[in-house]
């Protein structure tokens, strides 16, 4: 039986740190990072459920709020 993924709360995505600017929101030249739009963060597929939003009832999971 499947249940809602507790890591992403069923959305299939988690908030991650932008790899291009290392979470600063700025490029090497000091301009706004084009990859994240200056937020320093972006959504990526949840690694617990593989982006489906569901896991098997007996699956162990990570319970943190943010993946990097």
C-alpha positions as CSV (number, residue, x, y, z in Angstrom):
1,X,0.0,0.0,0.0
2,X,1.2,3.5,-0.8
3,X,1.1,6.6,1.4
4,X,2.0,10.3,0.9
5,X,5.7,10.9,1.0
6,X,6.5,12.6,4.3
7,X,9.7,14.3,2.9
8,X,7.9,16.3,0.2
9,X,4.4,16.0,1.6
10,X,3.1,14.5,-1.6
11,X,4.3,17.2,-4.0
12,X,7.2,15.1,-5.4
13,X,9.5,18.1,-5.1
14,X,11.8,19.5,-2.3
15,X,13.5,22.9,-2.0
16,X,17.2,22.7,-2.7
17,X,20.2,25.0,-2.7
18,X,21.2,26.4,-6.1
19,X,24.4,24.7,-7.3
20,X,25.3,27.5,-9.7
21,X,25.6,30.2,-7.0
22,X,26.0,27.9,-4.0
23,X,22.8,29.4,-2.5
24,X,24.0,33.1,-2.5
25,X,21.7,34.2,-5.4
26,X,24.6,36.0,-7.1
27,X,26.9,34.9,-9.9
28,X,30.7,35.2,-9.8
29,X,30.5,38.7,-11.3
30,X,28.0,39.8,-8.6
31,X,25.0,39.8,-10.9
32,X,21.7,38.0,-10.1
33,X,22.2,34.2,-10.7
34,X,20.4,33.3,-13.9
35,X,19.8,29.7,-12.7
36,X,17.8,30.5,-9.6
37,X,16.7,34.1,-10.3
38,X,18.5,35.4,-7.3
39,X,16.7,33.3,-4.7
40,X,19.6,30.9,-4.0
41,X,17.1,28.0,-4.0
42,X,15.2,25.8,-6.5
43,X,12.9,22.9,-6.5
44,X,14.1,19.5,-7.4
45,X,12.7,16.0,-7.5
46,X,12.3,14.4,-4.0
47,X,14.9,11.7,-3.6
48,X,12.8,9.8,-1.1
49,X,9.9,9.1,-3.5
50,X,11.6,9.8,-6.8
51,X,9.2,12.6,-7.6
52,X,6.0,10.6,-7.4
53,X,4.8,12.0,-4.1
54,X,4.1,8.5,-2.7
55,X,6.1,5.8,-1.0
56,X,5.4,2.3,0.1
57,X,3.9,2.0,3.6
58,X,7.1,0.4,5.0
59,X,9.7,2.7,3.3
60,X,12.1,4.5,5.6
61,X,12.5,8.2,4.9
62,X,14.5,11.3,5.6
63,X,12.5,13.8,7.7
64,X,14.4,17.0,7.2
65,X,13.0,20.1,5.5
66,X,15.6,20.9,2.8
67,X,17.9,18.8,0.6
68,X,21.0,20.3,-0.8
